[in-house]
Amino acid sequence: MTAGSDNESSAVTHSAVWALERLAHQRYGRDAPSLNWSVAQDLLKAGLVSVPRPGRGGVSITLAGQDFLHAGAEL
């Protein structure tokens, strides 16, 4: 059963990749773009973003998310 979980976390939808790229290119003084629930879940399950405790702001890109973005930029 763990093999299925690994496959789910490694598959990231195109929408989730697009959202991760938008999160990485925030501009000063602007809020992070809002994510729909399914995209946020895809990014969380893949470990590409983290969510702080309730009331503490938006999502943050993890080190794995930064590596994912850098790897995509090199392709």
PQR file with spaces between the fields and no chain letter, atoms N, CA, C, O and H, PARSE charges and radii, in Angstrom:
ATOM       1  N    MET     1       0.802   -1.199    0.000 -0.4000 1.5000
ATOM       2  CA   MET     1       0.000    0.000    0.000 -0.0000 2.0000
ATOM       3  C    MET     1       0.847    1.266    0.000  0.5500 1.7000
ATOM       4  O    MET     1       0.404    2.299   -0.503 -0.5500 1.4000
ATOM       5  N    THR     2       2.035    1.210    0.544 -0.4000 1.5000
ATOM       6  CA   THR     2       2.860    2.411    0.554 -0.0000 2.0000
ATOM       7  C    THR     2       3.352    2.762   -0.839  0.5500 1.7000
ATOM       8  O    THR     2       3.620    3.930   -1.123 -0.5500 1.4000
ATOM       9  H    THR     2       2.394    0.371    0.953  0.4000 1.0000
ATOM      10  N    ALA     3       3.476    1.771   -1.713 -0.4000 1.5000
ATOM      11  CA   ALA     3       3.911    2.067   -3.082 -0.0000 2.0000
ATOM      12  C    ALA     3       2.895    2.955   -3.778  0.5500 1.7000
ATOM      13  O    ALA     3       3.280    3.846   -4.535 -0.5500 1.4000
ATOM      14  H    ALA     3       3.259    0.822   -1.482  0.4000 1.0000
ATOM      15  N    GLY     4       1.598    2.733   -3.539 -0.4000 1.5000
ATOM      16  CA   GLY     4       0.564    3.576   -4.123 -0.0000 2.0000
ATOM      17  C    GLY     4       0.645    4.994   -3.597  0.5500 1.7000
ATOM      18  O    GLY     4       0.424    5.948   -4.344 -0.5500 1.4000
ATOM      19  H    GLY     4       1.286    2.009   -2.924  0.4000 1.0000
ATOM      20  N    SER     5       0.956    5.143   -2.334 -0.4000 1.5000
ATOM      21  CA   SER     5       1.083    6.478   -1.750 -0.0000 2.0000
ATOM      22  C    SER     5       2.249    7.227   -2.366  0.5500 1.7000
ATOM      23  O    SER     5       2.161    8.430   -2.609 -0.5500 1.4000
ATOM      24  H    SER     5       1.136    4.369   -1.727  0.4000 1.0000
ATOM      25  N    ASP     6       3.354    6.511   -2.621 -0.4000 1.5000
ATOM      26  CA   ASP     6       4.503    7.151   -3.234 -0.0000 2.0000
ATOM      27  C    ASP     6       4.172    7.629   -4.639  0.5500 1.7000
ATOM      28  O    ASP     6       4.598    8.710   -5.045 -0.5500 1.4000
ATOM      29  H    ASP     6       3.426    5.534   -2.423  0.4000 1.0000
ATOM      30  N    ASN     7       3.415    6.832   -5.384 -0.4000 1.5000
ATOM      31  CA   ASN     7       3.044    7.224   -6.736 -0.0000 2.0000
ATOM      32  C    ASN     7       2.131    8.436   -6.730  0.5500 1.7000
ATOM      33  O    ASN     7       2.252    9.308   -7.590 -0.5500 1.4000
ATOM      34  H    ASN     7       3.068    5.954   -5.054  0.4000 1.0000
ATOM      35  N    GLU     8       1.215    8.501   -5.764 -0.4000 1.5000
ATOM      36  CA   GLU     8       0.316    9.645   -5.683 -0.0000 2.0000
ATOM      37  C    GLU     8       1.074   10.927   -5.374  0.5500 1.7000
ATOM      38  O    GLU     8       0.764   11.978   -5.934 -0.5500 1.4000
ATOM      39  H    GLU     8       1.117    7.793   -5.065  0.4000 1.0000
ATOM      40  N    SER     9       2.057   10.855   -4.497 -0.4000 1.5000
ATOM      41  CA   SER     9       2.780   12.063   -4.119 -0.0000 2.0000
ATOM      42  C    SER     9       3.728   12.536   -5.217  0.5500 1.7000
ATOM      43  O    SER     9       4.060   13.720   -5.285 -0.5500 1.4000
ATOM      44  H    SER     9       2.309   10.000   -4.042  0.4000 1.0000
ATOM      45  N    SER    10       4.167   11.612   -6.082 -0.4000 1.5000
ATOM      46  CA   SER    10       5.093   12.013   -7.122 -0.0000 2.0000
ATOM      47  C    SER    10       4.370   12.613   -8.327  0.5500 1.7000
ATOM      48  O    SER    10       4.986   13.336   -9.110 -0.5500 1.4000
ATOM      49  H    SER    10       3.898   10.650   -6.027  0.4000 1.0000
ATOM      50  N    ALA    11       3.083   12.330   -8.491 -0.4000 1.5000
ATOM      51  CA   ALA    11       2.313   12.869   -9.611 -0.0000 2.0000
ATOM      52  C    ALA    11       1.702   14.207   -9.200  0.5500 1.7000
ATOM      53  O    ALA    11       0.867   14.273   -8.299 -0.5500 1.4000
ATOM      54  H    ALA    11       2.583   11.743   -7.855  0.4000 1.0000
ATOM      55  N    VAL    12       2.131   15.261   -9.870 -0.4000 1.5000
ATOM      56  CA   VAL    12       1.628   16.601   -9.579 -0.0000 2.0000
ATOM      57  C    VAL    12       0.905   17.089  -10.831  0.5500 1.7000
ATOM      58  O    VAL    12       1.439   16.996  -11.937 -0.5500 1.4000
ATOM      59  H    VAL    12       2.810   15.208  -10.602  0.4000 1.0000
ATOM      60  N    THR    13      -0.292   17.601  -10.659 -0.4000 1.5000
ATOM      61  CA   THR    13      -1.071   18.047  -11.807 -0.0000 2.0000
ATOM      62  C    THR    13      -0.463   19.310  -12.423  0.5500 1.7000
ATOM      63  O    THR    13       0.287   20.042  -11.778 -0.5500 1.4000
ATOM      64  H    THR    13      -0.726   17.677   -9.761  0.4000 1.0000
ATOM      65  N    HIS    14      -0.803   19.533  -13.668 -0.4000 1.5000
ATOM      66  CA   HIS    14      -0.337   20.736  -14.367 -0.0000 2.0000
ATOM      67  C    HIS    14      -0.803   21.994  -13.632  0.5500 1.7000
ATOM      68  O    HIS    14      -0.060   22.969  -13.530 -0.5500 1.4000
ATOM      69  H    HIS    14      -1.412   18.938  -14.192  0.4000 1.0000
ATOM      70  N    SER    15      -2.025   21.966  -13.125 -0.4000 1.5000
ATOM      71  CA   SER    15      -2.557   23.112  -12.379 -0.0000 2.0000
ATOM      72  C    SER    15      -1.742   23.380  -11.122  0.5500 1.7000
ATOM      73  O    SER    15      -1.499   24.533  -10.766 -0.5500 1.4000
ATOM      74  H    SER    15      -2.629   21.174  -13.208  0.4000 1.0000
ATOM      75  N    ALA    16      -1.320   22.312  -10.454 -0.4000 1.5000
ATOM      76  CA   ALA    16      -0.525   22.468   -9.230 -0.0000 2.0000
ATOM      77  C    ALA    16       0.855   23.046   -9.553  0.5500 1.7000
ATOM      78  O    ALA    16       1.364   23.885   -8.810 -0.5500 1.4000
ATOM      79  H    ALA    16      -1.517   21.375  -10.744  0.4000 1.0000
ATOM      80  N    VAL    17       1.458   22.602  -10.653 -0.4000 1.5000
ATOM      81  CA   VAL    17       2.760   23.138  -11.054 -0.0000 2.0000
ATOM      82  C    VAL    17       2.622   24.621  -11.387  0.5500 1.7000
ATOM      83  O    VAL    17       3.458   25.430  -10.982 -0.5500 1.4000
ATOM      84  H    VAL    17       1.045   21.920  -11.257  0.4000 1.0000
ATOM      85  N    TRP    18       1.581   24.976  -12.118 -0.4000 1.5000
ATOM      86  CA   TRP    18       1.336   26.368  -12.482 -0.0000 2.0000
ATOM      87  C    TRP    18       1.171   27.218  -11.220  0.5500 1.7000
ATOM      88  O    TRP    18       1.739   28.306  -11.118 -0.5500 1.4000
ATOM      89  H    TRP    18       0.902   24.319  -12.447  0.4000 1.0000
ATOM      90  N    ALA    19       0.384   26.711  -10.254 -0.4000 1.5000
ATOM      91  CA   ALA    19       0.163   27.449   -9.006 -0.0000 2.0000
ATOM      92  C    ALA    19       1.467   27.607   -8.224  0.5500 1.7000
ATOM      93  O    ALA    19       1.715   28.662   -7.642 -0.5500 1.4000
ATOM      94  H    ALA    19      -0.077   25.827  -10.336  0.4000 1.0000
ATOM      95  N    LEU    20       2.291   26.576   -8.207 -0.4000 1.5000
ATOM      96  CA   LEU    20       3.570   26.653   -7.506 -0.0000 2.0000
ATOM      97  C    LEU    20       4.462   27.711   -8.145  0.5500 1.7000
ATOM      98  O    LEU    20       5.143   28.457   -7.442 -0.5500 1.4000
ATOM      99  H    LEU    20       2.089   25.719   -8.681  0.4000 1.0000
ATOM     100  N    GLU    21       4.462   27.777   -9.462 -0.4000 1.5000
ATOM     101  CA   GLU    21       5.239   28.809  -10.160 -0.0000 2.0000
ATOM     102  C    GLU    21       4.725   30.202   -9.822  0.5500 1.7000
ATOM     103  O    GLU    21       5.524   31.122   -9.646 -0.5500 1.4000
ATOM     104  H    GLU    21       3.909   27.171  -10.033  0.4000 1.0000
ATOM     105  N    ARG    22       3.414   30.378   -9.727 -0.4000 1.5000
ATOM     106  CA   ARG    22       2.845   31.682   -9.365 -0.0000 2.0000
ATOM     107  C    ARG    22       3.215   32.047   -7.936  0.5500 1.7000
ATOM     108  O    ARG    22       3.503   33.209   -7.651 -0.5500 1.4000
ATOM     109  H    ARG    22       2.765   29.631   -9.870  0.4000 1.0000
ATOM     110  N    LEU    23       3.210   31.074   -7.039 -0.4000 1.5000
ATOM     111  CA   LEU    23       3.604   31.340   -5.650 -0.0000 2.0000
ATOM     112  C    LEU    23       5.063   31.787   -5.572  0.5500 1.7000
ATOM     113  O    LEU    23       5.415   32.630   -4.747 -0.5500 1.4000
ATOM     114  H    LEU    23       2.975   30.130   -7.271  0.4000 1.0000
ATOM     115  N    ALA    24       5.897   31.229   -6.421 -0.4000 1.5000
ATOM     116  CA   ALA    24       7.322   31.554   -6.399 -0.0000 2.0000
ATOM     117  C    ALA    24       7.606   32.938   -6.958  0.5500 1.7000
ATOM     118  O    ALA    24       8.663   33.505   -6.679 -0.5500 1.4000
ATOM     119  H    ALA    24       5.611   30.544   -7.091  0.4000 1.0000
ATOM     120  N    HIS    25       6.692   33.494   -7.739 -0.4000 1.5000
ATOM     121  CA   HIS    25       6.917   34.794   -8.374 -0.0000 2.0000
ATOM     122  C    HIS    25       6.035   35.895   -7.788  0.5500 1.7000
ATOM     123  O    HIS    25       5.504   36.730   -8.520 -0.5500 1.4000
ATOM     124  H    HIS    25       5.833   33.033   -7.966  0.4000 1.0000
ATOM     125  N    GLN    26       5.885   35.891   -6.480 -0.4000 1.5000
ATOM     126  CA   GLN    26       5.113   36.942   -5.832 -0.0000 2.0000
ATOM     127  C    GLN    26       5.832   38.272   -5.975  0.5500 1.7000
ATOM     128  O    GLN    26       7.061   38.334   -6.023 -0.5500 1.4000
ATOM     129  H    GLN    26       6.317   35.213   -5.885  0.4000 1.0000
ATOM     130  N    ARG    27       5.069   39.294   -6.040 -0.4000 1.5000
ATOM     131  CA   ARG    27       5.651   40.633   -6.124 -0.0000 2.0000
ATOM     132  C    ARG    27       5.492   41.328   -4.778  0.5500 1.7000
ATOM     133  O    ARG    27       4.552   41.058   -4.030 -0.5500 1.4000
ATOM     134  H    ARG    27       4.071   39.244   -6.001  0.4000 1.0000
ATOM     135  N    TYR    28       6.410   42.210   -4.488 -0.4000 1.5000
ATOM     136  CA   TYR    28       6.407   42.916   -3.217 -0.0000 2.0000
ATOM     137  C    TYR    28       5.078   43.643   -3.026  0.5500 1.7000
ATOM     138  O    TYR    28       4.588   44.319   -3.931 -0.5500 1.4000
ATOM     139  H    TYR    28       7.173   42.429   -5.096  0.4000 1.0000
ATOM     140  N    GLY    29       4.510   43.492   -1.842 -0.4000 1.5000
ATOM     141  CA   GLY    29       3.285   44.203   -1.501 -0.0000 2.0000
ATOM     142  C    GLY    29       2.018   43.553   -2.014  0.5500 1.7000
ATOM     143  O    GLY    29       0.932   44.108   -1.848 -0.5500 1.4000
ATOM     144  H    GLY    29       4.908   42.943   -1.107  0.4000 1.0000
ATOM     145  N    ARG    30       2.130   42.397   -2.629 -0.4000 1.5000
ATOM     146  CA   ARG    30       0.933   41.709   -3.120 -0.0000 2.0000
ATOM     147  C    ARG    30       0.767   40.396   -2.378  0.5500 1.7000
ATOM     148  O    ARG    30       1.740   39.741   -2.004 -0.5500 1.4000
ATOM     149  H    ARG    30       3.012   41.946   -2.764  0.4000 1.0000
ATOM     150  N    ASP    31      -0.481   40.030   -2.176 -0.4000 1.5000
ATOM     151  CA   ASP    31      -0.770   38.762   -1.511 -0.0000 2.0000
ATOM     152  C    ASP    31      -0.477   37.593   -2.433  0.5500 1.7000
ATOM     153  O    ASP    31      -0.445   37.737   -3.655 -0.5500 1.4000
ATOM     154  H    ASP    31      -1.271   40.561   -2.480  0.4000 1.0000
ATOM     155  N    ALA    32      -0.266   36.444   -1.833 -0.4000 1.5000
ATOM     156  CA   ALA    32      -0.085   35.220   -2.607 -0.0000 2.0000
ATOM     157  C    ALA    32      -1.401   34.898   -3.306  0.5500 1.7000
ATOM     158  O    ALA    32      -2.473   35.186   -2.775 -0.5500 1.4000
ATOM     159  H    ALA    32      -0.293   36.327   -0.840  0.4000 1.0000
ATOM     160  N    PRO    33      -1.325   34.311   -4.477 -0.5600 1.5000
ATOM     161  CA   PRO    33      -2.553   33.929   -5.168  0.2800 2.0000
ATOM     162  C    PRO    33      -3.313   32.876   -4.369  0.5500 1.7000
ATOM     163  O    PRO    33      -2.709   32.034   -3.705 -0.5500 1.4000
ATOM     164  N    SER    34      -4.623   32.930   -4.437 -0.4000 1.5000
ATOM     165  CA   SER    34      -5.411   31.933   -3.720 -0.0000 2.0000
ATOM     166  C    SER    34      -5.404   30.627   -4.506  0.5500 1.7000
ATOM     167  O    SER    34      -5.430   30.628   -5.737 -0.5500 1.4000
ATOM     168  H    SER    34      -5.114   33.614   -4.977  0.4000 1.0000
ATOM     169  N    LEU    35      -5.368   29.528   -3.786 -0.4000 1.5000
ATOM     170  CA   LEU    35      -5.353   28.207   -4.400 -0.0000 2.0000
ATOM     171  C    LEU    35      -6.691   27.524   -4.153  0.5500 1.7000
ATOM     172  O    LEU    35      -7.251   27.615   -3.061 -0.5500 1.4000
ATOM     173  H    LEU    35      -5.346   29.527   -2.786  0.4000 1.0000
ATOM     174  N    ASN    36      -7.199   26.839   -5.177 -0.4000 1.5000
ATOM     175  CA   ASN    36      -8.415   26.079   -4.905 -0.0000 2.0000
ATOM     176  C    ASN    36      -8.026   24.845   -4.095  0.5500 1.7000
ATOM     177  O    ASN    36      -6.852   24.484   -4.019 -0.5500 1.4000
ATOM     178  H    ASN    36      -6.744   26.765   -6.064  0.4000 1.0000
ATOM     179  N    TRP    37      -9.010   24.216   -3.504 -0.4000 1.5000
ATOM     180  CA   TRP    37      -8.758   23.142   -2.553 -0.0000 2.0000
ATOM     181  C    TRP    37      -7.984   21.993   -3.185  0.5500 1.7000
ATOM     182  O    TRP    37      -7.031   21.498   -2.583 -0.5500 1.4000
ATOM     183  H    TRP    37      -9.964   24.510   -3.567  0.4000 1.0000
ATOM     184  N    SER    38      -8.368   21.556   -4.382 -0.4000 1.5000
ATOM     185  CA   SER    38      -7.725   20.390   -4.984 -0.0000 2.0000
ATOM     186  C    SER    38      -6.264   20.672   -5.338  0.5500 1.7000
ATOM     187  O    SER    38      -5.411   19.799   -5.178 -0.5500 1.4000
ATOM     188  H    SER    38      -9.143   21.958   -4.871  0.4000 1.0000
ATOM     189  N    VAL    39      -5.972   21.876   -5.814 -0.4000 1.5000
ATOM     190  CA   VAL    39      -4.589   22.240   -6.133 -0.0000 2.0000
ATOM     191  C    VAL    39      -3.764   22.297   -4.855  0.5500 1.7000
ATOM     192  O    VAL    39      -2.641   21.795   -4.815 -0.5500 1.4000
ATOM     193  H    VAL    39      -6.665   22.585   -5.944  0.4000 1.0000
ATOM     194  N    ALA    40      -4.313   22.904   -3.819 -0.4000 1.5000
ATOM     195  CA   ALA    40      -3.602   22.970   -2.541 -0.0000 2.0000
ATOM     196  C    ALA    40      -3.318   21.569   -2.007  0.5500 1.7000
ATOM     197  O    ALA    40      -2.234   21.313   -1.483 -0.5500 1.4000
ATOM     198  H    ALA    40      -5.225   23.312   -3.851  0.4000 1.0000
ATOM     199  N    GLN    41      -4.281   20.667   -2.136 -0.4000 1.5000
ATOM     200  CA   GLN    41      -4.081   19.296   -1.669 -0.0000 2.0000
ATOM     201  C    GLN    41      -3.004   18.585   -2.479  0.5500 1.7000
ATOM     202  O    GLN    41      -2.194   17.851   -1.914 -0.5500 1.4000
ATOM     203  H    GLN    41      -5.162   20.876   -2.561  0.4000 1.0000
ATOM     204  N    ASP    42      -2.984   18.791   -3.796 -0.4000 1.5000
ATOM     205  CA   ASP    42      -1.934   18.197   -4.634 -0.0000 2.0000
ATOM     206  C    ASP    42      -0.552   18.656   -4.173  0.5500 1.7000
ATOM     207  O    ASP    42       0.364   17.845   -4.039 -0.5500 1.4000
ATOM     208  H    ASP    42      -3.643   19.387   -4.255  0.4000 1.0000
ATOM     209  N    LEU    43      -0.408   19.951   -3.934 -0.4000 1.5000
ATOM     210  CA   LEU    43       0.885   20.501   -3.518 -0.0000 2.0000
ATOM     211  C    LEU    43       1.276   20.027   -2.125  0.5500 1.7000
ATOM     212  O    LEU    43       2.444   19.733   -1.872 -0.5500 1.4000
ATOM     213  H    LEU    43      -1.152   20.610   -4.044  0.4000 1.0000
ATOM     214  N    LEU    44       0.299   19.950   -1.217 -0.4000 1.5000
ATOM     215  CA   LEU    44       0.584   19.477    0.138 -0.0000 2.0000
ATOM     216  C    LEU    44       0.981   18.009    0.140  0.5500 1.7000
ATOM     217  O    LEU    44       1.948   17.629    0.800 -0.5500 1.4000
ATOM     218  H    LEU    44      -0.650   20.189   -1.422  0.4000 1.0000
ATOM     219  N    LYS    45       0.239   17.176   -0.596 -0.4000 1.5000
ATOM     220  CA   LYS    45       0.545   15.742   -0.641 -0.0000 2.0000
ATOM     221  C    LYS    45       1.918   15.486   -1.245  0.5500 1.7000
ATOM     222  O    LYS    45       2.612   14.554   -0.837 -0.5500 1.4000
ATOM     223  H    LYS    45      -0.547   17.484   -1.132  0.4000 1.0000
ATOM     224  N    ALA    46       2.310   16.298   -2.205 -0.4000 1.5000
ATOM     225  CA   ALA    46       3.621   16.140   -2.833 -0.0000 2.0000
ATOM     226  C    ALA    46       4.738   16.720   -1.964  0.5500 1.7000
ATOM     227  O    ALA    46       5.915   16.503   -2.251 -0.5500 1.4000
ATOM     228  H    ALA    46       1.747   17.054   -2.536  0.4000 1.0000
ATOM     229  N    GLY    47       4.385   17.449   -0.913 -0.4000 1.5000
ATOM     230  CA   GLY    47       5.382   18.037   -0.027 -0.0000 2.0000
ATOM     231  C    GLY    47       6.042   19.279   -0.601  0.5500 1.7000
ATOM     232  O    GLY    47       7.126   19.664   -0.164 -0.5500 1.4000
ATOM     233  H    GLY    47       3.428   17.625   -0.680  0.4000 1.0000
ATOM     234  N    LEU    48       5.397   19.911   -1.577 -0.4000 1.5000
ATOM     235  CA   LEU    48       5.983   21.080   -2.225 -0.0000 2.0000
ATOM     236  C    LEU    48       5.653   22.384   -1.513  0.5500 1.7000
ATOM     237  O    LEU    48       6.344   23.386   -1.702 -0.5500 1.4000
ATOM     238  H    LEU    48       4.515   19.599   -1.932  0.4000 1.0000
ATOM     239  N    VAL    49       4.604   22.381   -0.697 -0.4000 1.5000
ATOM     240  CA   VAL    49       4.247   23.550    0.104 -0.0000 2.0000
ATOM     241  C    VAL    49       3.906   23.097    1.516  0.5500 1.7000
ATOM     242  O    VAL    49       3.625   21.923    1.758 -0.5500 1.4000
ATOM     243  H    VAL    49       4.042   21.567   -0.544  0.4000 1.0000
ATOM     244  N    SER    50       3.934   24.032    2.427 -0.4000 1.5000
ATOM     245  CA   SER    50       3.504   23.779    3.799 -0.0000 2.0000
ATOM     246  C    SER    50       2.498   24.849    4.180  0.5500 1.7000
ATOM     247  O    SER    50       2.492   25.949    3.628 -0.5500 1.4000
ATOM     248  H    SER    50       4.162   24.986    2.230  0.4000 1.0000
ATOM     249  N    VAL    51       1.652   24.504    5.130 -0.4000 1.5000
ATOM     250  CA   VAL    51       0.616   25.424    5.595 -0.0000 2.0000
ATOM     251  C    VAL    51       0.851   25.671    7.075  0.5500 1.7000
ATOM     252  O    VAL    51       0.939   24.724    7.857 -0.5500 1.4000
ATOM     253  H    VAL    51       1.657   23.610    5.579  0.4000 1.0000
ATOM     254  N    PRO    52       0.955   26.940    7.466 -0.5600 1.5000
ATOM     255  CA   PRO    52       1.156   27.233    8.884  0.2800 2.0000
ATOM     256  C    PRO    52      -0.122   26.971    9.683  0.5500 1.7000
ATOM     257  O    PRO    52      -1.173   26.657    9.124 -0.5500 1.4000
ATOM     258  N    ARG    53      -0.006   27.106   10.964 -0.4000 1.5000
ATOM     259  CA   ARG    53      -1.176   26.950   11.824 -0.0000 2.0000
ATOM     260  C    ARG    53      -2.266   27.916   11.380  0.5500 1.7000
ATOM     261  O    ARG    53      -1.974   28.957   10.793 -0.5500 1.4000
ATOM     262  H    ARG    53       0.848   27.361   11.418  0.4000 1.0000
ATOM     263  N    PRO    54      -3.520   27.575   11.657 -0.5600 1.5000
ATOM     264  CA   PRO    54      -4.623   28.463   11.253  0.2800 2.0000
ATOM     265  C    PRO    54      -4.432   29.884   11.769  0.5500 1.7000
ATOM     266  O    PRO    54      -4.049   30.099   12.919 -0.5500 1.4000
ATOM     267  N    GLY    55      -4.706   30.845   10.898 -0.4000 1.5000
ATOM     268  CA   GLY    55      -4.589   32.238   11.264 -0.0000 2.0000
ATOM     269  C    GLY    55      -3.185   32.806   11.132  0.5500 1.7000
ATOM     270  O    GLY    55      -2.940   33.939   11.545 -0.5500 1.4000
ATOM     271  H    GLY    55      -5.017   30.670    9.963  0.4000 1.0000
ATOM     272  N    ARG    56      -2.259   32.041   10.563 -0.4000 1.5000
ATOM     273  CA   ARG    56      -0.864   32.476   10.477 -0.0000 2.0000
ATOM     274  C    ARG    56      -0.413   32.800    9.056  0.5500 1.7000
ATOM     275  O    ARG    56       0.791   32.840    8.803 -0.5500 1.4000
ATOM     276  H    ARG    56      -2.459   31.121   10.227  0.4000 1.0000
ATOM     277  N    GLY    57      -1.311   33.028    8.141 -0.4000 1.5000
ATOM     278  CA   GLY    57      -0.911   33.407    6.792 -0.0000 2.0000
ATOM     279  C    GLY    57      -1.129   32.303    5.777  0.5500 1.7000
ATOM     280  O    GLY    57      -1.800   31.307    6.047 -0.5500 1.4000
ATOM     281  H    GLY    57      -2.289   32.995    8.346  0.4000 1.0000
ATOM     282  N    GLY    58      -0.546   32.501    4.604 -0.4000 1.5000
ATOM     283  CA   GLY    58      -0.744   31.583    3.496 -0.0000 2.0000
ATOM     284  C    GLY    58       0.265   30.458    3.452  0.5500 1.7000
ATOM     285  O    GLY    58       1.009   30.231    4.406 -0.5500 1.4000
ATOM     286  H    GLY    58       0.000   33.310    4.385  0.4000 1.0000
ATOM     287  N    VAL    59       0.281   29.760    2.341 -0.4000 1.5000
ATOM     288  CA   VAL    59       1.181   28.629    2.163 -0.0000 2.0000
ATOM     289  C    VAL    59       2.604   29.116    1.906  0.5500 1.7000
ATOM     290  O    VAL    59       2.823   30.233    1.437 -0.5500 1.4000
ATOM     291  H    VAL    59      -0.323   29.944    1.566  0.4000 1.0000
ATOM     292  N    SER    60       3.557   28.255    2.224 -0.4000 1.5000
ATOM     293  CA   SER    60       4.968   28.533    1.971 -0.0000 2.0000
ATOM     294  C    SER    60       5.536   27.408    1.125  0.5500 1.7000
ATOM     295  O    SER    60       5.164   26.246    1.289 -0.5500 1.4000
ATOM     296  H    SER    60       3.379   27.348    2.606  0.4000 1.0000
ATOM     297  N    ILE    61       6.439   27.757    0.220 -0.4000 1.5000
ATOM     298  CA   ILE    61       7.093   26.754   -0.601 -0.0000 2.0000
ATOM     299  C    ILE    61       8.187   26.096    0.231  0.5500 1.7000
ATOM     300  O    ILE    61       9.010   26.780    0.839 -0.5500 1.4000
ATOM     301  H    ILE    61       6.742   28.701    0.087  0.4000 1.0000
ATOM     302  N    THR    62       8.193   24.767    0.255 -0.4000 1.5000
ATOM     303  CA   THR    62       9.192   24.015    1.008 -0.0000 2.0000
ATOM     304  C    THR    62      10.484   23.902    0.192  0.5500 1.7000
ATOM     305  O    THR    62      10.530   24.295   -0.973 -0.5500 1.4000
ATOM     306  H    THR    62       7.524   24.211   -0.238  0.4000 1.0000
ATOM     307  N    LEU    63      11.521   23.365    0.816 -0.4000 1.5000
ATOM     308  CA   LEU    63      12.776   23.122    0.096 -0.0000 2.0000
ATOM     309  C    LEU    63      12.550   22.167   -1.075  0.5500 1.7000
ATOM     310  O    LEU    63      13.136   22.334   -2.144 -0.5500 1.4000
ATOM     311  H    LEU    63      11.483   23.045    1.763  0.4000 1.0000
ATOM     312  N    ALA    64      11.693   21.162   -0.862 -0.4000 1.5000
ATOM     313  CA   ALA    64      11.371   20.232   -1.951 -0.0000 2.0000
ATOM     314  C    ALA    64      10.680   20.968   -3.092  0.5500 1.7000
ATOM     315  O    ALA    64      10.923   20.669   -4.261 -0.5500 1.4000
ATOM     316  H    ALA    64      11.216   21.026    0.007  0.4000 1.0000
ATOM     317  N    GLY    65       9.824   21.927   -2.761 -0.4000 1.5000
ATOM     318  CA   GLY    65       9.157   22.723   -3.785 -0.0000 2.0000
ATOM     319  C    GLY    65      10.142   23.587   -4.553  0.5500 1.7000
ATOM     320  O    GLY    65      10.031   23.731   -5.771 -0.5500 1.4000
ATOM     321  H    GLY    65       9.626   22.170   -1.811  0.4000 1.0000
ATOM     322  N    GLN    66      11.105   24.160   -3.844 -0.4000 1.5000
ATOM     323  CA   GLN    66      12.133   24.965   -4.510 -0.0000 2.0000
ATOM     324  C    GLN    66      12.981   24.102   -5.434  0.5500 1.7000
ATOM     325  O    GLN    66      13.308   24.508   -6.549 -0.5500 1.4000
ATOM     326  H    GLN    66      11.195   24.042   -2.855  0.4000 1.0000
ATOM     327  N    ASP    67      13.339   22.903   -4.962 -0.4000 1.5000
ATOM     328  CA   ASP    67      14.107   21.978   -5.804 -0.0000 2.0000
ATOM     329  C    ASP    67      13.313   21.590   -7.037  0.5500 1.7000
ATOM     330  O    ASP    67      13.862   21.511   -8.136 -0.5500 1.4000
ATOM     331  H    ASP    67      13.073   22.573   -4.057  0.4000 1.0000
ATOM     332  N    PHE    68      12.023   21.349   -6.856 -0.4000 1.5000
ATOM     333  CA   PHE    68      11.142   20.988   -7.977 -0.0000 2.0000
ATOM     334  C    PHE    68      11.115   22.102   -9.009  0.5500 1.7000
ATOM     335  O    PHE    68      11.191   21.836  -10.208 -0.5500 1.4000
ATOM     336  H    PHE    68      11.578   21.414   -5.963  0.4000 1.0000
ATOM     337  N    LEU    69      11.007   23.339   -8.562 -0.4000 1.5000
ATOM     338  CA   LEU    69      10.991   24.472   -9.475 -0.0000 2.0000
ATOM     339  C    LEU    69      12.324   24.623  -10.211  0.5500 1.7000
ATOM     340  O    LEU    69      12.344   24.869  -11.417 -0.5500 1.4000
ATOM     341  H    LEU    69      10.945   23.555   -7.588  0.4000 1.0000
ATOM     342  N    HIS    70      13.428   24.476   -9.491 -0.4000 1.5000
ATOM     343  CA   HIS    70      14.752   24.587  -10.111 -0.0000 2.0000
ATOM     344  C    HIS    70      14.975   23.470  -11.139  0.5500 1.7000
ATOM     345  O    HIS    70      15.554   23.707  -12.199 -0.5500 1.4000
ATOM     346  H    HIS    70      13.411   24.277   -8.511  0.4000 1.0000
ATOM     347  N    ALA    71      14.519   22.269  -10.828 -0.4000 1.5000
ATOM     348  CA   ALA    71      14.669   21.154  -11.758 -0.0000 2.0000
ATOM     349  C    ALA    71      13.856   21.395  -13.025  0.5500 1.7000
ATOM     350  O    ALA    71      14.296   21.047  -14.120 -0.5500 1.4000
ATOM     351  H    ALA    71      14.048   22.076   -9.967  0.4000 1.0000
ATOM     352  N    GLY    72      12.672   21.988  -12.881 -0.4000 1.5000
ATOM     353  CA   GLY    72      11.838   22.298  -14.040 -0.0000 2.0000
ATOM     354  C    GLY    72      12.443   23.405  -14.881  0.5500 1.7000
ATOM     355  O    GLY    72      12.299   23.404  -16.104 -0.5500 1.4000
ATOM     356  H    GLY    72      12.314   22.270  -11.991  0.4000 1.0000
ATOM     357  N    ALA    73      13.113   24.343  -14.246 -0.4000 1.5000
ATOM     358  CA   ALA    73      13.730   25.447  -14.968 -0.0000 2.0000
ATOM     359  C    ALA    73      14.929   24.974  -15.781  0.5500 1.7000
ATOM     360  O    ALA    73      15.274   25.585  -16.792 -0.5500 1.4000
ATOM     361  H    ALA    73      13.230   24.344  -13.253  0.4000 1.0000
ATOM     362  N    GLU    74      15.563   23.889  -15.344 -0.4000 1.5000
ATOM     363  CA   GLU    74      16.743   23.380  -16.042 -0.0000 2.0000
ATOM     364  C    GLU    74      16.385   22.516  -17.235  0.5500 1.7000
ATOM     365  O    GLU    74      17.244   22.236  -18.071 -0.5500 1.4000
ATOM     366  H    GLU    74      15.282   23.393  -14.522  0.4000 1.0000
ATOM     367  N    LEU    75      15.129   22.086  -17.335 -0.4000 1.5000
ATOM     368  CA   LEU    75      14.724   21.200  -18.446 -0.0000 2.0000
ATOM     369  C    LEU    75      14.691   21.906  -19.765  0.5500 1.7000
ATOM     370  O    LEU    75      14.371   21.295  -20.784 -0.5500 1.4000
ATOM     371  H    LEU    75      14.431   22.313  -16.656  0.4000 1.0000
